[in-house]
Amino acid sequence: MTSAASAQTPTQPVSVRRALPPWLHSLRGPLRLVVLYAILFSLSLFFLFPLVWMVGTSLKTIEEVGQPQLSLLPALPQWENYVRLFNDPAFIRSYLNSLFVTPMVLIGTVTSITLVAFAFSRLQWRGRGIVFVLMMGTLMLPYQATLIPQYVLFYNLNWIRTFNPITLPGFFAGGAALIFLLRQFMLGIPRELDEAAMIDGASPLRIWWDVILPLSRPAIATVSVMLAVGNWNSLVTPLIYLQRAELFTLPIYVAQRLNLQESPIPWHDIMAASVAFVTPVLITFMLTQRYFVEGITFTGSKEG
């Protein structure tokens, strides 16, 4: 019995074994793992190449950057490129602006869309289906179609040249796709938990806070990563509404460094700013990747 059970025990999970090519199934034991990890390592090098090139370029001199031959690493690392970058008041100001804008958008948007997703998935109210269809219909509108009406609205509110057009709309549940993602996840939470909480006298708002939000952490983490990365990388919206150098965010600073009128173009300074720009995104994803993958997997398996 023991030998039969051990013979049926797979060396990898079923989903992994199904994804392997047929010729890899013919290999046995440690040899299969060596080949599999060699393939994964090779693919990781392919995807890491742009990142390595960016870091290497940020440590080069302007003469090395202009050389025709390709070299990933500098002959002698020029750490003064980063010293010069962090001594730039415009860079520090734009970095602090991004560190202010992104958490504000994250807090407002996550709070509001979880409330809306809770209403669509856990509450029964007249017209819920029609409102949900109308909300999903907004996904058909391209960003360019709403840009001018939004600008006119914010202009009449005297919000131009302030952070308001970027930070405040998130408090009104913007993002139909993110609401749909959370709704699908919340639909999979047993309704018996809501009923038990209602028997104990909990209000819908208390159920949302004490029951649904803790159980929806993987989906909320997924949405939070998407929002944080999207707003951290956002260039067009801040460029349209801020219009003041003291309010510019980090993507605008990096874009301004690419001055095509300057010769030679200071690619080493641009890449140093890009490394500082990308680092928070990489750290965020590494800290939340487990919840991110779990949220995508669980949400994709739910049926509305």
Backbone as CSV, one residue per row, in Angstrom:
resi,resn,N_x,N_y,N_z,CA_x,CA_y,CA_z,C_x,C_y,C_z
1,MET,0.823,-1.206,0.000,0.000,0.000,0.000,0.859,1.259,0.000
2,THR,1.936,1.214,0.807,2.818,2.388,0.884,3.539,2.641,-0.421
3,SER,3.998,1.572,-1.049,4.703,1.751,-2.319,3.781,2.252,-3.399
4,ALA,2.515,1.781,-3.390,1.563,2.252,-4.394,1.249,3.720,-4.207
5,ALA,1.109,4.126,-2.923,0.820,5.543,-2.669,1.982,6.419,-3.047
6,SER,3.200,5.945,-2.749,4.368,6.752,-3.102,4.572,6.818,-4.590
7,ALA,4.174,5.770,-5.305,4.322,5.799,-6.758,3.372,6.788,-7.392
8,GLN,2.186,7.018,-6.704,1.220,7.951,-7.274,1.493,9.389,-6.862
9,THR,2.405,9.590,-5.907,2.696,10.950,-5.442,3.521,11.699,-6.470
10,PRO,3.025,12.804,-7.027,3.771,13.529,-8.053,4.930,14.295,-7.448
11,THR,5.979,14.464,-8.234,7.131,15.246,-7.771,6.847,16.733,-7.848
12,GLN,5.906,17.148,-8.726,5.474,18.537,-8.780,3.953,18.570,-8.677
13,PRO,3.372,19.747,-8.362,1.921,19.872,-8.355,1.335,19.523,-9.720
14,VAL,0.027,19.117,-9.692,-0.615,18.664,-10.932,-0.624,19.756,-11.982
15,SER,-0.914,21.015,-11.559,-0.966,22.113,-12.518,0.385,22.344,-13.176
16,VAL,1.488,22.167,-12.380,2.825,22.346,-12.939,3.149,21.230,-13.915
17,ARG,2.792,19.991,-13.544,3.114,18.864,-14.423,2.363,18.960,-15.737
18,ARG,1.137,19.443,-15.714,0.378,19.580,-16.960,0.968,20.653,-17.867
19,ALA,1.606,21.668,-17.256,2.183,22.751,-18.061,3.523,22.366,-18.673
20,LEU,4.136,21.277,-18.221,5.441,20.892,-18.738,5.306,20.327,-20.144
21,PRO,6.286,20.552,-21.006,6.257,19.959,-22.350,6.402,18.439,-22.268
22,PRO,5.925,17.701,-23.295,5.946,16.227,-23.245,7.344,15.651,-23.079
23,TRP,8.346,16.267,-23.745,9.687,15.687,-23.650,10.257,15.797,-22.246
24,LEU,9.741,16.770,-21.440,10.241,16.912,-20.086,9.666,15.830,-19.166
25,HIS,8.491,15.295,-19.535,7.909,14.213,-18.747,8.752,12.943,-18.837
26,SER,9.474,12.791,-19.920,10.270,11.572,-20.078,11.477,11.543,-19.147
27,LEU,11.904,12.705,-18.654,13.016,12.751,-17.708,12.536,12.363,-16.313
28,ARG,13.426,11.831,-15.520,13.039,11.318,-14.211,13.839,11.984,-13.092
29,GLY,13.181,12.113,-11.947,13.832,12.514,-10.719,14.549,13.840,-10.784
30,PRO,15.751,13.892,-10.220,16.499,15.155,-10.141,16.830,15.756,-11.500
31,LEU,16.989,14.910,-12.516,17.320,15.432,-13.839,16.205,16.320,-14.368
32,ARG,14.954,15.942,-14.113,13.833,16.761,-14.560,13.853,18.120,-13.876
33,LEU,14.139,18.146,-12.577,14.190,19.414,-11.852,15.334,20.290,-12.342
34,VAL,16.484,19.676,-12.639,17.619,20.451,-13.134,17.274,21.108,-14.457
35,VAL,16.668,20.351,-15.370,16.294,20.903,-16.679,15.232,21.983,-16.519
36,LEU,14.249,21.731,-15.634,13.171,22.699,-15.432,13.713,24.011,-14.878
37,TYR,14.579,23.934,-13.862,15.135,25.156,-13.279,16.085,25.856,-14.250
38,ALA,16.752,25.100,-15.094,17.617,25.721,-16.102,16.789,26.530,-17.099
39,ILE,15.636,25.978,-17.490,14.750,26.702,-18.415,14.217,27.973,-17.749
40,LEU,13.772,27.852,-16.498,13.234,29.018,-15.793,14.309,30.081,-15.583
41,PHE,15.530,29.648,-15.287,16.621,30.598,-15.098,16.938,31.330,-16.401
42,SER,16.927,30.606,-17.521,17.188,31.234,-18.818,16.115,32.260,-19.151
43,LEU,14.854,31.917,-18.889,13.773,32.862,-19.162,13.866,34.083,-18.246
44,SER,14.263,33.871,-16.995,14.398,35.005,-16.087,15.488,35.961,-16.550
45,LEU,16.577,35.430,-17.109,17.625,36.290,-17.642,17.103,37.140,-18.801
46,PHE,16.259,36.556,-19.606,15.694,37.277,-20.750,14.855,38.466,-20.271
47,PHE,14.047,38.245,-19.224,13.190,39.315,-18.732,13.954,40.309,-17.856
48,LEU,15.057,39.875,-17.249,15.833,40.772,-16.402,16.806,41.642,-17.196
49,PHE,17.004,41.342,-18.462,17.974,42.086,-19.269,17.699,43.597,-19.275
50,PRO,16.453,44.053,-19.507,16.240,45.518,-19.500,16.573,46.152,-18.153
51,LEU,16.265,45.440,-17.054,16.552,45.991,-15.737,18.054,46.090,-15.494
52,VAL,18.780,45.044,-15.880,20.236,45.064,-15.712,20.850,46.159,-16.585
53,TRP,20.360,46.292,-17.809,20.875,47.332,-18.709,20.614,48.723,-18.134
54,MET,19.450,48.932,-17.529,19.113,50.228,-16.959,20.042,50.553,-15.783
55,VAL,20.244,49.591,-14.885,21.114,49.824,-13.734,22.550,50.055,-14.184
56,GLY,23.029,49.247,-15.149,24.389,49.415,-15.643,24.606,50.762,-16.294
57,THR,23.622,51.197,-17.084,23.745,52.498,-17.744,23.748,53.637,-16.734
58,SER,23.003,53.486,-15.650,22.949,54.548,-14.643,24.283,54.739,-13.936
59,LEU,25.190,53.770,-14.054,26.495,53.849,-13.392,27.632,54.142,-14.373
60,LYS,27.295,54.497,-15.599,28.309,54.765,-16.604,28.591,56.263,-16.713
61,THR,29.674,56.574,-17.381,29.954,57.960,-17.745,29.256,58.267,-19.063
62,ILE,29.160,59.539,-19.395,28.510,59.918,-20.646,29.270,59.389,-21.844
63,GLU,30.597,59.246,-21.726,31.395,58.692,-22.833,31.086,57.215,-23.030
64,GLU,30.947,56.449,-21.945,30.629,55.024,-22.071,29.249,54.820,-22.673
65,VAL,28.313,55.673,-22.302,26.959,55.535,-22.839,26.960,55.740,-24.348
66,GLY,27.810,56.632,-24.834,27.838,56.927,-26.261,28.625,55.948,-27.102
67,GLN,29.245,54.951,-26.490,30.014,53.972,-27.266,29.091,53.082,-28.093
68,PRO,29.511,52.741,-29.319,28.632,51.939,-30.197,28.469,50.500,-29.729
69,GLN,29.480,49.926,-29.104,29.361,48.531,-28.677,28.517,48.435,-27.406
70,LEU,27.821,47.309,-27.292,26.926,47.089,-26.154,27.708,46.543,-24.978
71,SER,27.564,47.177,-23.832,28.170,46.686,-22.605,27.174,46.912,-21.475
72,LEU,26.860,45.845,-20.754,25.861,45.944,-19.694,26.395,46.675,-18.474
73,LEU,27.625,46.395,-18.102,28.186,46.941,-16.873,29.248,47.990,-17.178
74,PRO,29.392,48.986,-16.330,30.407,50.043,-16.560,31.799,49.539,-16.205
75,ALA,32.792,50.167,-16.793,34.175,49.828,-16.440,34.467,50.210,-14.997
76,LEU,33.979,51.347,-14.579,34.131,51.804,-13.199,32.820,52.469,-12.784
77,PRO,32.107,51.892,-11.800,30.800,52.451,-11.403,30.903,53.913,-10.989
78,GLN,30.035,54.710,-11.537,30.004,56.142,-11.251,28.867,56.432,-10.259
79,TRP,29.150,56.228,-8.978,28.126,56.439,-7.966,27.756,57.907,-7.821
80,GLU,28.595,58.772,-8.320,28.264,60.197,-8.231,27.037,60.547,-9.071
81,ASN,26.673,59.676,-10.021,25.437,59.911,-10.773,24.243,59.942,-9.822
82,TYR,24.215,59.035,-8.859,23.125,59.001,-7.888,23.271,60.124,-6.861
83,VAL,24.506,60.459,-6.504,24.707,61.583,-5.585,24.179,62.871,-6.207
84,ARG,24.488,63.062,-7.485,24.013,64.258,-8.185,22.487,64.251,-8.293
85,LEU,21.913,63.057,-8.493,20.456,62.949,-8.607,19.772,63.325,-7.300
86,PHE,20.250,62.768,-6.181,19.597,63.023,-4.905,19.934,64.397,-4.333
87,ASN,20.857,65.100,-4.954,21.118,66.490,-4.587,20.311,67.472,-5.419
88,ASP,19.513,66.946,-6.335,18.686,67.792,-7.190,17.374,68.107,-6.461
89,PRO,17.104,69.351,-6.127,15.858,69.676,-5.408,14.604,69.300,-6.185
90,ALA,14.649,69.398,-7.516,13.480,69.042,-8.319,13.166,67.553,-8.195
91,PHE,14.201,66.713,-8.147,13.979,65.272,-7.992,13.372,64.962,-6.627
92,ILE,13.911,65.542,-5.565,13.387,65.303,-4.220,11.938,65.765,-4.127
93,ARG,11.655,66.937,-4.693,10.290,67.466,-4.646,9.319,66.557,-5.407
94,SER,9.694,66.112,-6.596,8.821,65.240,-7.381,8.645,63.876,-6.715
95,TYR,9.703,63.381,-6.069,9.609,62.097,-5.370,8.626,62.209,-4.206
96,LEU,8.726,63.283,-3.441,7.807,63.485,-2.318,6.376,63.681,-2.806
97,ASN,6.205,64.356,-3.936,4.863,64.518,-4.493,4.254,63.168,-4.864
98,SER,5.054,62.300,-5.482,4.554,60.965,-5.820,4.240,60.160,-4.569
99,LEU,5.074,60.304,-3.542,4.829,59.591,-2.289,3.587,60.101,-1.576
100,PHE,3.163,61.306,-1.890,1.915,61.830,-1.332,0.709,61.419,-2.175
101,VAL,0.820,61.555,-3.481,-0.324,61.319,-4.362,-0.727,59.846,-4.366
102,THR,0.243,58.947,-4.505,-0.088,57.530,-4.646,-0.813,56.967,-3.426
103,PRO,-0.343,57.177,-2.188,-1.119,56.668,-1.039,-2.503,57.291,-0.913
104,MET,-2.634,58.588,-1.255,-3.948,59.217,-1.188,-4.922,58.559,-2.161
105,VAL,-4.484,58.336,-3.374,-5.332,57.656,-4.356,-5.648,56.241,-3.896
106,LEU,-4.654,55.574,-3.333,-4.826,54.194,-2.892,-5.855,54.102,-1.766
107,ILE,-5.738,54.967,-0.769,-6.664,54.926,0.363,-8.091,55.230,-0.086
108,GLY,-8.257,56.297,-0.854,-9.599,56.683,-1.279,-10.245,55.669,-2.199
109,THR,-9.490,55.181,-3.180,-10.066,54.275,-4.165,-10.371,52.909,-3.570
110,VAL,-9.458,52.345,-2.791,-9.693,51.025,-2.206,-10.883,51.062,-1.255
111,THR,-10.989,52.113,-0.447,-12.116,52.214,0.474,-13.441,52.289,-0.273
112,SER,-13.500,53.119,-1.288,-14.766,53.331,-1.991,-15.160,52.131,-2.851
113,ILE,-14.199,51.526,-3.562,-14.580,50.413,-4.443,-14.916,49.158,-3.652
114,THR,-14.346,48.983,-2.469,-14.756,47.833,-1.655,-16.191,48.005,-1.165
115,LEU,-16.591,49.236,-0.868,-17.978,49.482,-0.482,-18.933,49.202,-1.636
116,VAL,-18.565,49.653,-2.841,-19.422,49.428,-4.001,-19.480,47.941,-4.344
117,ALA,-18.349,47.256,-4.322,-18.335,45.824,-4.595,-19.149,45.056,-3.561
118,PHE,-19.086,45.492,-2.302,-19.893,44.869,-1.253,-21.376,45.041,-1.541
119,ALA,-21.780,46.228,-1.996,-23.184,46.472,-2.301,-23.656,45.622,-3.473
120,PHE,-22.801,45.427,-4.472,-23.186,44.633,-5.637,-23.188,43.131,-5.353
121,SER,-22.392,42.680,-4.419,-22.235,41.238,-4.215,-22.989,40.694,-3.007
122,ARG,-23.222,41.526,-1.963,-23.781,40.996,-0.719,-25.158,41.555,-0.374
123,LEU,-25.522,42.708,-0.930,-26.789,43.339,-0.588,-27.810,43.140,-1.690
124,GLN,-29.067,43.037,-1.305,-30.177,42.919,-2.246,-30.920,44.251,-2.292
125,TRP,-30.976,44.869,-3.461,-31.674,46.129,-3.605,-32.190,46.262,-5.034
126,ARG,-33.277,46.972,-5.165,-33.957,47.092,-6.457,-33.090,47.853,-7.465
127,GLY,-32.996,47.286,-8.652,-32.213,47.905,-9.714,-30.732,47.587,-9.663
128,ARG,-30.339,46.639,-8.816,-28.916,46.324,-8.692,-28.323,45.851,-10.007
129,GLY,-29.046,44.967,-10.712,-28.528,44.441,-11.982,-28.377,45.521,-13.037
130,ILE,-29.355,46.428,-13.105,-29.297,47.488,-14.120,-28.129,48.429,-13.831
131,VAL,-27.971,48.804,-12.578,-26.867,49.695,-12.216,-25.524,49.032,-12.493
132,PHE,-25.445,47.731,-12.225,-24.185,47.019,-12.470,-23.866,46.985,-13.960
133,VAL,-24.872,46.749,-14.792,-24.653,46.738,-16.246,-24.217,48.120,-16.732
134,LEU,-24.845,49.167,-16.217,-24.458,50.519,-16.611,-23.029,50.827,-16.191
135,MET,-22.670,50.378,-14.989,-21.306,50.606,-14.531,-20.304,49.889,-15.429
136,MET,-20.584,48.628,-15.766,-19.675,47.886,-16.628,-19.626,48.480,-18.028
137,GLY,-20.714,49.150,-18.425,-20.722,49.797,-19.734,-19.723,50.928,-19.843
138,THR,-19.334,51.500,-18.708,-18.335,52.571,-18.739,-16.970,52.060,-19.202
139,LEU,-16.767,50.744,-19.153,-15.505,50.195,-19.651,-15.361,50.379,-21.155
140,MET,-16.484,50.599,-21.840,-16.440,50.803,-23.293,-16.000,52.212,-23.659
141,LEU,-15.987,53.119,-22.684,-15.593,54.499,-22.974,-14.079,54.630,-22.883
142,PRO,-13.427,55.060,-23.941,-11.976,55.275,-23.856,-11.648,56.492,-23.009
143,TYR,-10.442,56.487,-22.485,-10.002,57.587,-21.627,-10.081,58.919,-22.358
144,GLN,-9.789,58.928,-23.649,-9.779,60.174,-24.418,-11.172,60.779,-24.537
145,ALA,-12.228,59.932,-24.479,-13.587,60.441,-24.637,-14.050,61.231,-23.425
146,THR,-13.525,60.928,-22.266,-13.935,61.620,-21.042,-12.930,62.673,-20.590
147,LEU,-11.824,62.806,-21.303,-10.767,63.709,-20.857,-11.215,65.168,-20.860
148,ILE,-11.824,65.621,-21.947,-12.242,67.021,-22.041,-13.372,67.354,-21.062
149,PRO,-14.442,66.532,-20.961,-15.469,66.845,-19.944,-14.905,66.878,-18.519
150,GLN,-13.991,65.971,-18.198,-13.382,65.992,-16.872,-12.574,67.268,-16.658
151,TYR,-11.827,67.663,-17.664,-11.023,68.877,-17.528,-11.919,70.097,-17.313
152,VAL,-13.025,70.183,-18.059,-13.955,71.308,-17.899,-14.544,71.305,-16.489
153,LEU,-14.903,70.110,-15.997,-15.458,70.017,-14.643,-14.449,70.480,-13.603
154,PHE,-13.233,69.997,-13.687,-12.218,70.369,-12.699,-11.831,71.846,-12.833
155,TYR,-11.886,72.367,-14.049,-11.589,73.792,-14.243,-12.654,74.656,-13.574
156,ASN,-13.919,74.270,-13.728,-14.994,75.039,-13.092,-14.955,74.918,-11.576
157,LEU,-14.377,73.868,-11.058,-14.225,73.702,-9.617,-12.956,74.374,-9.079
158,ASN,-12.180,75.000,-9.984,-10.906,75.640,-9.611,-9.919,74.631,-9.028
159,TRP,-9.920,73.436,-9.605,-9.019,72.384,-9.143,-7.754,72.276,-9.981
160,ILE,-7.687,72.988,-11.105,-6.492,72.915,-11.937,-5.320,73.519,-11.175
161,ARG,-4.137,72.946,-11.365,-2.912,73.331,-10.657,-2.980,72.985,-9.168
162,THR,-3.745,71.947,-8.848,-3.768,71.382,-7.496,-3.731,69.867,-7.622
163,PHE,-3.567,69.190,-6.478,-3.592,67.728,-6.467,-5.007,67.158,-6.502
164,ASN,-6.033,68.001,-6.373,-7.403,67.515,-6.254,-7.865,66.649,-7.430
165,PRO,-7.612,67.025,-8.692,-8.088,66.177,-9.793,-7.479,64.777,-9.798
166,ILE,-6.358,64.585,-9.115,-5.704,63.275,-9.099,-6.111,62.476,-7.869
167,THR,-6.240,63.132,-6.725,-6.463,62.408,-5.472,-7.942,62.235,-5.119
168,LEU,-8.777,63.251,-5.327,-10.154,63.199,-4.840,-11.081,62.288,-5.631
169,PRO,-10.978,62.170,-6.970,-11.901,61.271,-7.677,-11.868,59.830,-7.184
170,GLY,-10.739,59.379,-6.636,-10.667,58.012,-6.139,-11.615,57.745,-4.981
171,PHE,-12.005,58.797,-4.253,-12.924,58.621,-3.124,-14.364,58.405,-3.589
172,PHE,-14.600,58.473,-4.908,-15.944,58.273,-5.456,-16.003,57.015,-6.310
173,ALA,-15.204,56.011,-5.938,-15.279,54.665,-6.525,-15.031,54.673,-8.022
174,GLY,-13.908,55.204,-8.441,-13.555,55.135,-9.843,-12.916,53.802,-10.184
175,GLY,-13.267,53.254,-11.339,-12.647,52.013,-11.789,-13.607,50.842,-11.811
176,ALA,-14.390,50.710,-12.884,-15.362,49.617,-12.984,-14.682,48.260,-13.004
177,ALA,-13.528,48.174,-13.637,-12.830,46.887,-13.721,-12.393,46.414,-12.339
178,LEU,-11.926,47.331,-11.493,-11.503,46.955,-10.152,-12.696,46.568,-9.284
179,ILE,-13.813,47.266,-9.447,-15.031,46.897,-8.720,-15.496,45.509,-9.131
180,PHE,-15.434,45.230,-10.414,-15.832,43.897,-10.904,-14.927,42.823,-10.316
181,LEU,-13.638,43.094,-10.242,-12.691,42.128,-9.682,-13.019,41.817,-8.228
182,LEU,-13.287,42.855,-7.440,-13.632,42.645,-6.030,-14.992,41.983,-5.881
183,ARG,-15.933,42.368,-6.708,-17.271,41.751,-6.639,-17.192,40.256,-6.886
184,GLN,-16.426,39.854,-7.901,-16.310,38.433,-8.196,-15.706,37.678,-7.022
185,PHE,-14.756,38.263,-6.351,-14.151,37.604,-5.197,-15.152,37.506,-4.047
186,MET,-15.871,38.593,-3.784,-16.816,38.602,-2.668,-17.977,37.656,-2.890
187,LEU,-18.328,37.384,-4.142,-19.409,36.436,-4.417,-19.072,35.033,-3.923
188,GLY,-17.800,34.717,-3.806,-17.392,33.389,-3.364,-17.357,33.227,-1.858
189,ILE,-17.579,34.313,-1.103,-17.600,34.222,0.355,-18.968,33.703,0.794
190,PRO,-19.031,32.667,1.622,-20.331,32.098,2.028,-21.243,33.143,2.657
191,ARG,-22.503,33.149,2.230,-23.465,34.108,2.759,-23.880,33.768,4.188
192,GLU,-23.600,32.544,4.629,-23.918,32.189,6.008,-23.189,33.090,7.007
193,LEU,-22.007,33.588,6.598,-21.270,34.498,7.484,-22.024,35.804,7.671
194,ASP,-22.637,36.319,6.608,-23.444,37.534,6.710,-24.652,37.296,7.612
195,GLU,-25.301,36.148,7.414,-26.493,35.859,8.198,-26.156,35.709,9.677
196,ALA,-25.017,35.060,9.962,-24.618,34.917,11.356,-24.317,36.271,11.985
197,ALA,-23.669,37.149,11.226,-23.373,38.481,11.750,-24.648,39.294,11.956
198,MET,-25.643,39.139,11.061,-26.904,39.862,11.206,-27.675,39.366,12.427
199,ILE,-27.610,38.062,12.700,-28.263,37.528,13.898,-27.651,38.143,15.155
200,ASP,-26.342,38.400,15.108,-25.658,39.020,16.252,-25.893,40.517,16.325
201,GLY,-26.672,41.051,15.364,-27.015,42.459,15.406,-26.095,43.371,14.620
202,ALA,-25.257,42.815,13.763,-24.326,43.636,12.985,-25.059,44.326,11.839
203,SER,-24.708,45.568,11.599,-25.254,46.317,10.475,-24.490,45.962,9.199
204,PRO,-25.030,46.302,8.007,-24.284,46.018,6.766,-22.885,46.622,6.765
205,LEU,-22.754,47.830,7.308,-21.426,48.454,7.352,-20.485,47.672,8.266
206,ARG,-21.024,47.149,9.372,-20.196,46.344,10.272,-19.820,45.025,9.618
207,ILE,-20.713,44.430,8.859,-20.405,43.191,8.131,-19.301,43.442,7.110
208,TRP,-19.409,44.568,6.416,-18.375,44.925,5.432,-17.010,45.039,6.094
209,TRP,-16.972,45.666,7.251,-15.690,45.947,7.907,-15.123,44.717,8.622
210,ASP,-15.943,43.988,9.348,-15.458,42.908,10.204,-15.456,41.538,9.536
211,VAL,-16.272,41.354,8.498,-16.395,40.030,7.889,-15.813,40.005,6.480
212,ILE,-16.301,40.896,5.620,-15.959,40.810,4.192,-14.535,41.293,3.919
213,LEU,-14.151,42.427,4.491,-12.806,42.951,4.215,-11.693,42.000,4.653
214,PRO,-11.734,41.420,5.874,-10.653,40.486,6.233,-10.571,39.271,5.323
215,LEU,-11.722,38.779,4.847,-11.721,37.612,3.972,-11.350,37.959,2.535
216,SER,-11.373,39.239,2.199,-11.076,39.675,0.826,-9.669,40.223,0.689
217,ARG,-8.807,39.950,1.651,-7.455,40.503,1.601,-6.692,40.158,0.328
218,PRO,-6.746,38.915,-0.186,-6.020,38.646,-1.444,-6.490,39.516,-2.603
219,ALA,-7.808,39.674,-2.747,-8.327,40.512,-3.836,-7.997,41.974,-3.608
220,ILE,-8.082,42.440,-2.361,-7.752,43.833,-2.064,-6.272,44.097,-2.321
221,ALA,-5.427,43.130,-1.973,-3.999,43.290,-2.259,-3.746,43.369,-3.761
222,THR,-4.457,42.558,-4.524,-4.313,42.596,-5.985,-4.700,43.960,-6.539
223,VAL,-5.857,44.460,-6.108,-6.329,45.767,-6.565,-5.373,46.867,-6.114
224,SER,-4.868,46.765,-4.888,-3.970,47.794,-4.370,-2.678,47.860,-5.167
225,VAL,-2.134,46.698,-5.533,-0.906,46.686,-6.340,-1.170,47.325,-7.702
226,MET,-2.286,46.969,-8.329,-2.623,47.553,-9.634,-2.762,49.067,-9.534
227,LEU,-3.457,49.528,-8.508,-3.649,50.971,-8.335,-2.337,51.682,-8.035
228,ALA,-1.545,51.097,-7.134,-0.296,51.750,-6.747,0.648,51.867,-7.939
229,VAL,0.796,50.785,-8.696,1.697,50.820,-9.848,1.163,51.766,-10.920
230,GLY,-0.152,51.705,-11.165,-0.735,52.567,-12.191,-0.589,54.039,-11.875
231,ASN,-0.837,54.426,-10.617,-0.727,55.835,-10.254,0.718,56.276,-10.103
232,TRP,1.589,55.387,-9.646,3.003,55.742,-9.547,3.593,56.004,-10.931
233,ASN,3.135,55.255,-11.937,3.665,55.401,-13.295,2.899,56.429,-14.128
234,SER,1.828,56.975,-13.591,0.965,57.847,-14.385,1.704,59.116,-14.808
235,LEU,1.626,59.425,-16.084,2.288,60.615,-16.640,1.292,61.607,-17.211
236,VAL,0.325,61.127,-17.997,-0.557,62.035,-18.743,-1.445,62.842,-17.798
237,THR,-2.115,62.169,-16.868,-3.054,62.878,-15.983,-2.365,63.937,-15.135
238,PRO,-1.254,63.639,-14.435,-0.581,64.727,-13.700,-0.084,65.844,-14.612
239,LEU,0.370,65.490,-15.810,0.875,66.513,-16.721,-0.231,67.462,-17.162
240,ILE,-1.452,66.958,-17.279,-2.570,67.790,-17.721,-3.052,68.718,-16.610
241,TYR,-3.156,68.194,-15.394,-3.834,68.936,-14.333,-2.897,69.712,-13.413
242,LEU,-1.692,69.256,-13.195,-0.832,69.919,-12.209,-0.317,71.264,-12.719
243,GLN,0.405,71.244,-13.833,0.798,72.474,-14.536,1.676,73.414,-13.698
244,ARG,2.222,72.928,-12.603,3.133,73.726,-11.775,4.321,72.856,-11.413
245,ALA,5.525,73.409,-11.557,6.731,72.622,-11.332,6.804,72.085,-9.912
246,GLU,6.306,72.840,-8.935,6.391,72.380,-7.553,5.412,71.249,-7.244
247,LEU,4.474,70.979,-8.172,3.521,69.879,-7.979,3.839,68.657,-8.839
248,PHE,4.823,68.753,-9.698,5.108,67.660,-10.625,5.481,66.390,-9.875
249,THR,5.026,65.260,-10.407,5.348,63.959,-9.837,6.572,63.375,-10.540
250,LEU,6.994,62.199,-10.079,8.246,61.622,-10.559,8.228,61.275,-12.048
251,PRO,7.139,60.727,-12.616,7.167,60.468,-14.062,7.396,61.719,-14.899
252,ILE,6.868,62.853,-14.452,7.094,64.098,-15.194,8.555,64.496,-15.102
253,TYR,9.151,64.315,-13.933,10.573,64.645,-13.782,11.425,63.800,-14.720
254,VAL,11.164,62.486,-14.775,11.947,61.611,-15.657,11.736,62.000,-17.112
255,ALA,10.505,62.338,-17.471,10.229,62.734,-18.858,10.934,64.035,-19.210
256,GLN,10.994,64.961,-18.252,11.668,66.228,-18.517,13.178,66.054,-18.666
257,ARG,13.731,65.030,-18.037,15.169,64.774,-18.177,15.520,64.363,-19.601
258,LEU,14.548,63.804,-20.327,14.786,63.394,-21.705,14.617,64.610,-22.613
259,ASN,15.586,65.473,-22.593,15.573,66.692,-23.391,16.296,66.409,-24.700
260,LEU,15.504,66.234,-25.754,16.099,65.856,-27.041,16.922,66.985,-27.650
261,GLN,16.775,68.205,-27.116,17.557,69.321,-27.629,18.981,69.310,-27.068
262,GLU,19.202,68.562,-26.010,20.515,68.508,-25.387,21.374,67.460,-26.076
263,SER,22.614,67.778,-26.328,23.517,66.846,-27.005,24.857,66.820,-26.274
264,PRO,25.306,65.616,-25.872,24.580,64.350,-25.979,23.510,64.221,-24.910
265,ILE,22.517,63.372,-25.172,21.438,63.165,-24.204,22.017,62.471,-22.969
266,PRO,21.773,62.982,-21.775,22.363,62.404,-20.546,21.643,61.120,-20.129
267,TRP,21.885,60.062,-20.899,21.187,58.814,-20.607,21.570,58.251,-19.242
268,HIS,22.783,58.503,-18.790,23.175,57.977,-17.483,22.363,58.623,-16.364
269,ASP,22.076,59.929,-16.486,21.235,60.595,-15.491,19.782,60.141,-15.600
270,ILE,19.322,59.947,-16.823,17.941,59.490,-17.019,17.754,58.095,-16.430
271,MET,18.747,57.215,-16.643,18.639,55.859,-16.123,18.774,55.830,-14.600
272,ALA,19.562,56.726,-14.037,19.646,56.811,-12.577,18.289,57.214,-11.997
273,ALA,17.644,58.188,-12.623,16.302,58.578,-12.177,15.301,57.448,-12.390
274,SER,15.458,56.695,-13.467,14.551,55.581,-13.734,14.716,54.467,-12.708
275,VAL,15.956,54.207,-12.279,16.183,53.194,-11.242,15.501,53.608,-9.946
276,ALA,15.676,54.868,-9.552,15.008,55.361,-8.355,13.492,55.342,-8.515
277,PHE,13.016,55.500,-9.734,11.591,55.502,-10.035,10.998,54.094,-9.945
278,VAL,11.751,53.098,-10.422,11.244,51.729,-10.487,11.382,51.001,-9.153
279,THR,12.345,51.377,-8.335,12.633,50.636,-7.098,11.414,50.476,-6.191
280,PRO,10.627,51.518,-5.890,9.451,51.304,-5.032,8.448,50.319,-5.624
281,VAL,8.306,50.310,-6.944,7.376,49.368,-7.583,7.848,47.933,-7.383
282,LEU,9.147,47.694,-7.561,9.688,46.347,-7.364,9.539,45.893,-5.915
283,ILE,9.806,46.787,-4.987,9.675,46.437,-3.571,8.220,46.119,-3.233
284,THR,7.297,46.924,-3.759,5.874,46.690,-3.496,5.436,45.334,-4.017
285,PHE,5.868,45.001,-5.231,5.441,43.722,-5.799,6.064,42.548,-5.053
286,MET,7.327,42.667,-4.660,7.965,41.566,-3.941,7.295,41.321,-2.590
287,LEU,6.825,42.388,-1.933,6.185,42.236,-0.635,4.761,41.711,-0.736
288,THR,4.124,41.899,-1.886,2.707,41.533,-2.021,2.453,40.480,-3.084
289,GLN,3.501,39.875,-3.660,3.276,38.974,-4.786,2.461,37.747,-4.378
290,ARG,2.618,37.279,-3.135,1.847,36.108,-2.717,0.357,36.425,-2.723
291,TYR,-0.032,37.570,-2.161,-1.439,37.970,-2.169,-1.907,38.311,-3.573
292,PHE,-1.013,38.893,-4.368,-1.374,39.271,-5.735,-1.745,38.043,-6.559
293,VAL,-0.899,37.018,-6.549,-1.163,35.794,-7.309,-2.386,35.077,-6.753
294,GLU,-2.511,35.041,-5.430,-3.654,34.375,-4.808,-4.958,35.077,-5.174
295,GLY,-4.949,36.403,-5.183,-6.153,37.141,-5.528,-6.556,36.935,-6.969
296,ILE,-5.595,36.935,-7.893,-5.902,36.695,-9.306,-6.454,35.291,-9.498
297,THR,-5.854,34.296,-8.834,-6.275,32.906,-8.987,-7.688,32.692,-8.450
298,PHE,-7.947,33.171,-7.228,-9.247,32.974,-6.624,-10.339,33.729,-7.358
299,THR,-10.039,34.970,-7.778,-11.044,35.764,-8.465,-11.390,35.150,-9.809
300,GLY,-10.405,34.600,-10.508,-10.679,33.992,-11.796,-11.504,32.742,-11.712
301,SER,-11.570,32.119,-10.538,-12.339,30.882,-10.392,-13.766,31.128,-9.928
302,LYS,-14.142,32.399,-9.612,-15.468,32.688,-9.140,-16.421,32.875,-10.312
303,GLU,-17.653,32.520,-10.091,-18.682,32.701,-11.101,-19.693,33.713,-10.581
304,GLY,-19.992,34.707,-11.405,-20.979,35.708,-11.005,-22.357,35.285,-11.379
